[in-house]
Amino acid sequence: MDQADASATYAMSPRRVVFEYQANGEARSAAISGDALERLVGGKDLAGPAQHLAAYQAHWAAIHGVAATKHEQGYQPVVRVGDLQG
C-alpha cells in the first residue's frame, strides 16, 4: 500500500521534493518540482523546505499517481507543472 513518504526531502537547484513511493509492489523514487507544488496549492508561493514538504504531504496521493503514470509510460518520474490537471 502506498503512503506519504515521511522521509521526503527538499532540494534546491532546481527546487523540488524528492520522495519514494510504491507502485506495482515495488519501491520507486521520484521528484516533484517546486513550481508543480505551487500549482497544487493554488498558485501560492512556497518558501523554504517546510512549506514545500507540507505541500507534498497534503497532496502526496495525486503526486504519487502522476509519478507512477510517468514511470509506466517510460518517462523520467519528475512531476512538472505540465503534468498536472487544471
C-alpha positions in Angstrom: 0.0 0.0 0.0 1.3 3.4 -0.9 1.5 6.2 1.6 3.2 9.6 2.0 7.0 9.4 2.3 7.8 10.6 5.8 11.5 10.8 4.7 10.8 13.0 1.6 13.5 15.7 1.2 13.6 19.2 -0.1 16.4 20.0 -2.7 17.4 23.2 -4.4 18.7 24.0 -7.9 16.1 23.3 -9.1 13.6 23.5 -6.2 12.0 20.1 -5.8 10.8 17.5 -3.3 12.3 14.0 -3.7 10.3 11.1 -2.4 9.8 7.3 -2.5 6.6 5.6 -3.4 5.1 2.2 -4.0 3.7 1.1 -7.4 3.0 -2.4 -8.6 4.6 -3.8 -5.5 7.9 -2.1 -5.9 9.6 0.8 -4.3 10.4 3.7 -6.6 12.0 7.1 -6.3 10.7 10.3 -7.9 10.5 14.1 -7.5 8.1 17.0 -7.9 9.2 20.4 -9.0 8.6 23.5 -6.8 6.5 25.0 -9.5 4.3 21.9 -9.7 3.8 22.0 -5.9 2.8 25.7 -6.1 0.2 24.8 -8.7 -1.2 22.1 -6.4 -1.6 24.6 -3.6 -3.5 27.1 -5.8 -0.6 29.2 -7.1 0.7 30.2 -3.6 4.4 30.9 -3.5 6.2 28.3 -1.4 9.2 29.4 0.6 11.8 27.0 2.0 11.8 23.3 2.9 8.9 23.4 5.4 6.3 24.8 3.0 7.4 22.5 0.1 7.3 19.4 2.3 3.9 20.4 3.7 2.5 20.8 0.2 3.9 17.3 -0.7 2.3 15.8 2.4 -1.1 17.5 1.6 -1.1 16.2 -2.0 1.0 13.0 -1.9 -1.6 10.7 -3.4 -2.1 12.8 -6.5 1.7 13.3 -6.8 2.5 9.6 -6.5 -0.2 8.8 -9.1 1.3 11.2 -11.6 4.8 9.9 -10.9 3.7 6.2 -11.3 1.9 7.1 -14.6 5.0 8.8 -16.0 7.2 5.8 -14.9 4.9 3.3 -16.6 5.0 5.4 -19.8 8.8 5.3 -19.8 9.3 8.9 -18.8 11.5 10.2 -16.1 9.4 10.3 -12.9 9.7 14.0 -12.2 6.3 15.7 -11.8 6.2 19.1 -13.5 3.6 21.8 -13.9 2.6 20.5 -17.3 1.8 17.1 -15.9 -1.0 18.4 -13.6 -4.6 18.9 -14.5 -6.1 22.4 -14.1 
